[in-house]
Amino acid sequence: MYSLSVGRDFVAQHFLTVPDPGPEGEVHSHRYRAEVRFSGPELDEYGYLVDIDAVDDALDALDDRYRDTLLNDLPEFEGQNPSVERFARHFADRVEDRVPTDVPTELTVRMWEDDDAWASHRREL
């Protein structure tokens, strides 16, 4: 099995909408780190699992979308608590839409919300 991973750091804001969220119910910032990993058993004719430049381009676009943004205001979080778990899934949706996935068979997004806590979303392609 081959894997290729690319990461990006950015700051975004959110507030939790669960009952009794405590201080997390107020708008606050996180320094997120998104790690995108593609995996698969084969390489393409050029020896690539996925083109790193394509992944970088997708992460540039997602950096532009999320950096310094209040996640609660974005359409993908409408009516949802903007947890780090949901953020990882929504991020994966957008990565999959932007990166050709003819060769890899799996995508995992690990979203760190600080130095100690992360959530991930994994899907078959």
N, C-alpha and C positions, 0 to 999 in steps of 0.2 A: 504494500500500500504506500502510495506517495502522498505527501502533504506539502502545502505551500501556505504560509501565513504572512499577512501584512497587517500592521497596526497603525492607529492614528489616535492622537490625543486632542481633546477639545473641551471647552467649558460650556455647559448648558444649565438651565434652571428648570425646576419643577416644584410642585407641591403635591403632597399625597391627598387623596380624596376619600380615604377609608374612614370609618367611624373612629373618633378619638385618635387622630394621627400624632398628637403631641406637637413638638416643634417642627416635625416634618410636614405639618399641614400649612406652614408658612412658606412663601417663595424662598428658595435657597438654591445655591449653585453646587454643582459637582464638577470636578475635573475627571471627565470620563475618558476611558481608553477603550476603543473598539478594536478587537483583534479578530480578523476575518481569516478563517482557515478553510481551504478547499482540500479535499482528499479524493483519491481514486486509485484503482489498481493499474491503470495504464497511463502512458504519456502519448502526446500527439506525435505526428511525423517529425517534428522539430525537437523533440525531447522535452516538451513543456507539459505540465499538468494544466496550467492556466497562465496566461500572459500577465506578468507582474505589472506591466504598464497599464493594462486594462483595469486591474484591481486598484492601482494608485489613482487612476482617473475616477473610478467609482467612489473611492474614499475622499477625493477632492470635492466631488459633488455633494457627498453626504456631510462633509465638514462644513461646506457652505450652507447646507440646509439647517444643521443643528447648532452650529457654533453660536453662542450668545442668544439662544432662543429659549423661550418658555415652552417646554414640551407640551404642557396642558393646552396651549393655544393651537397646536397643530392638528389637522384633520385626522391623522392616524390615531390620535389619542382621544378623540371626541367620545365622551361618555365612558371613558376608561380611566382607571387609576394608573398614572404613568410610572409604574414600577420599573425597576431595572430589568426584570424578566421580560416585560412587554417591550421595553425599548430594544432589547436584544432581538426579539422576533421581528419588530418593525424594521430594524436596521437590516436584518437578513433579507426581508422582502425586497428592499431597495437595492441591496447588493446583487441579488439574483436577477433583478430586472436590468442591471447595468453591465454585468460581466458575462461574456459568452461561456456557457457551461456545457459544451459538447463532450468534454473529456472527463472532468471530475464527476464523481457520483455522490458526493456529500459536501455540504456547507455547514460550518459551525461559526457562529458569532459569539464571542465572549465579550461581554460588556462590563468593564470595571467601573464602579462609581466612586471608588476611592482606593487607597493602597491595600486595603484589607478585604474588600467585598466585591464579588462579581457574580453575574448570572450568565447563563449561556442558552442559546437556542441552536439545535442541530436539526438538519433536515436532509433527506435524500433528494438528489437532483434527477 
